[in-house]
Amino acid sequence: MIPAVLSRNLPGIALVAVLAGGVWTVADAFQDRSRLRADLAATRSDLATAQASLHQAAETARIHRAHLARAADEARAWVALSDDLQNMEGRDAPLSPLLGATAQRLFRSGQ
């Protein structure tokens, strides 16, 4: 049997046990809340870092695309110039009489 002292105090002991359990649950909830706040702060920091990296990668890609566009334009210009030079072959025009005489004097004096 339960001793008389214990049976008289049993409702008080049960009340204290329930209150202790409630305090423990509330304290655990506050600890979880604090841990979740810390996790949220760390996640926001990671997100800010990732967004900065993404912005930097986008800027790098934009610069790279601009460089590739300039290189393509330059390549097209060289192809056009090469085509023009190849099309000019065989179209040598005779020099004007004045330039022809000057060229003859220069080449004779150099020899």
Backbone hydrogen bonds, N-H to C=O, Kabsch-Sander energy under -0.5 kcal/mol:
donor,donor_aa,acceptor,acceptor_aa,energy
7,S,3,P,-2.2
8,R,4,A,-2.0
9,N,5,V,-1.8
10,L,6,L,-0.8
13,I,9,N,-2.8
14,A,10,L,-2.6
15,L,11,P,-2.2
16,V,12,G,-2.5
17,A,13,I,-2.5
18,V,14,A,-2.6
19,L,15,L,-2.8
20,A,16,V,-2.8
21,G,17,A,-2.4
22,G,18,V,-2.5
23,V,19,L,-2.9
24,W,20,A,-2.6
25,T,21,G,-2.4
26,V,22,G,-2.6
27,A,23,V,-2.9
28,D,24,W,-2.5
29,A,25,T,-2.2
30,F,26,V,-2.3
31,Q,27,A,-2.3
32,D,28,D,-2.6
33,R,29,A,-2.5
34,S,30,F,-2.5
35,R,31,Q,-2.6
36,L,32,D,-2.8
37,R,33,R,-2.2
38,A,34,S,-2.1
39,D,35,R,-2.5
40,L,36,L,-2.5
41,A,37,R,-2.4
42,A,38,A,-2.4
43,T,39,D,-2.5
44,R,40,L,-2.6
45,S,41,A,-2.1
46,D,42,A,-2.4
47,L,43,T,-2.6
48,A,44,R,-2.5
49,T,45,S,-2.2
50,A,46,D,-2.6
51,Q,47,L,-2.6
52,A,48,A,-2.2
53,S,49,T,-2.3
54,L,50,A,-2.5
55,H,51,Q,-2.5
56,Q,52,A,-2.4
57,A,53,S,-2.5
58,A,54,L,-2.3
59,E,55,H,-2.3
60,T,56,Q,-2.5
61,A,57,A,-2.5
62,R,58,A,-2.3
63,I,59,E,-2.3
64,H,60,T,-2.5
65,R,61,A,-2.6
66,A,62,R,-2.1
67,H,63,I,-2.4
68,L,64,H,-2.7
69,A,65,R,-2.3
70,R,66,A,-2.4
71,A,67,H,-2.6
72,A,68,L,-2.4
73,D,69,A,-2.4
74,E,70,R,-2.5
75,A,71,A,-2.4
76,R,72,A,-2.5
77,A,73,D,-2.2
78,W,74,E,-2.3
79,V,75,A,-2.3
80,A,76,R,-2.5
81,L,77,A,-2.5
82,S,78,W,-2.7
83,D,79,V,-2.7
84,D,80,A,-2.5
85,L,81,L,-2.5
86,Q,82,S,-2.5
87,N,83,D,-2.4
88,M,84,D,-1.3
89,E,85,L,-0.6
89,E,86,Q,-0.7
91,R,88,M,-1.9
100,G,96,S,-2.9
101,A,97,P,-2.3
102,T,98,L,-2.1
103,A,99,L,-2.6
104,Q,100,G,-2.2
105,R,101,A,-2.2
106,L,102,T,-2.3
107,F,103,A,-2.7
108,R,104,Q,-2.2
109,S,105,R,-2.1
110,G,106,L,-1.4
111,Q,107,F,-0.5
111,Q,108,R,-0.8
